[in-house]
Structures are given as structure tokens and as C-alpha cells.
Amino acid sequence: MPEISRFFGIIILMFYDEHNPPHFHADYQGNKAVFDLNGNVLKGDIKSKTARKLIREWVDLHTDELIEDWGLARNDKEIKKISPLD
């Protein structure tokens, strides 16, 4: 499972051969959720409001890179790392 970013204890992953809609997975303190590329939760739950806010902020900064990584993953190409929040 390719890790594309990690910040403030949040791990962001994107898998190969995934189904639509475009999405990524996030793990924070054992809580897991699937987010669309707009930062909306599709499945699961990150219980921390702060962590969810940080994930949305990160998505806002890196939407184009997430879209690029989704395309790479769907074509079995190497996914690129994305900068964390500072």
C-alpha cells in the first residue's frame, strides 16, 4: 500500500487497481477513512475533528497532485510522494 504522505500522525495512502470514484485512504491513530479528492469522507471515520480538518487542508493544497497520482495508480505507474503539511 503506497504511502503518499505523512503529517501530524496522519498517514495518507493510495492503492493501485482501485475502483472509482477517485479517492485516497487516511489512517490516524488506528481510525481509517476513505476520502474523495475533494476531502469528503466516503467511508470509515477519522474521529478527530482536527485530523479531518488537516486532511481537508492538505487536499486543498494538493488536489492536482492527487489527481495525477490517481491517474498513475490506475495505469499501474509509480505513484509520487506528496509534500506533507508543515
C-alpha positions in Angstrom: 0.0 0.0 0.0 1.8 3.1 -1.2 2.1 5.8 1.3 2.0 9.2 -0.5 2.2 11.5 2.5 2.5 11.6 6.3 2.0 14.6 8.6 1.0 15.1 12.2 0.5 11.4 12.7 -1.8 11.1 9.7 -0.8 8.5 7.0 -2.2 9.1 3.5 -2.2 6.1 1.1 -3.3 5.4 -2.4 -3.7 1.9 -3.8 -3.2 0.5 -7.3 -6.1 -1.1 -9.2 -8.7 0.8 -7.1 -12.3 1.4 -8.1 -13.9 4.8 -8.9 -14.6 7.4 -7.7 -11.0 8.7 -7.3 -10.0 8.5 -3.6 -7.3 8.0 -1.1 -7.1 6.3 2.3 -6.2 8.0 5.6 -5.2 6.4 8.9 -4.9 8.4 12.1 -4.4 6.6 15.4 -6.0 3.4 14.1 -9.0 5.2 12.7 -9.3 4.7 9.0 -11.3 6.5 6.3 -11.6 6.8 2.6 -11.7 10.4 1.2 -12.6 11.6 -2.3 -10.2 14.0 -3.9 -12.2 17.0 -2.5 -11.6 15.9 1.1 -15.0 14.4 1.7 -15.3 11.2 3.7 -16.7 8.3 1.6 -16.3 5.5 4.1 -15.0 5.0 7.6 -14.3 7.6 10.2 -11.4 9.7 11.5 -12.8 10.5 14.9 -10.5 13.5 15.4 -12.1 16.7 14.0 -8.6 18.3 14.0 -7.2 15.4 11.9 -10.2 15.6 9.4 -9.6 19.4 9.2 -5.9 18.9 8.5 -6.6 16.3 5.8 -9.0 18.7 4.1 -6.4 21.5 4.3 -3.8 19.1 2.8 -6.2 18.1 0.0 -6.9 21.8 -0.9 -3.2 22.3 -1.3 -2.5 19.2 -3.3 -5.6 18.4 -5.4 -3.7 18.5 -8.7 -1.1 16.1 -7.4 -3.8 13.7 -6.0 -5.4 13.7 -9.4 -2.1 13.0 -11.1 -1.3 10.2 -8.6 -4.8 8.7 -9.2 -4.1 8.5 -12.9 -0.7 7.0 -12.3 -2.2 4.3 -10.0 -4.9 3.5 -12.4 -2.3 2.9 -15.1 0.0 0.8 -12.8 2.6 3.5 -12.8 4.7 4.6 -9.8 2.8 6.9 -7.5 4.6 10.1 -6.5 5.0 11.3 -2.9 3.1 14.4 -2.0 4.5 17.0 0.4 3.1 16.9 4.0 1.6 19.9 5.8 4.2 21.8 7.7 
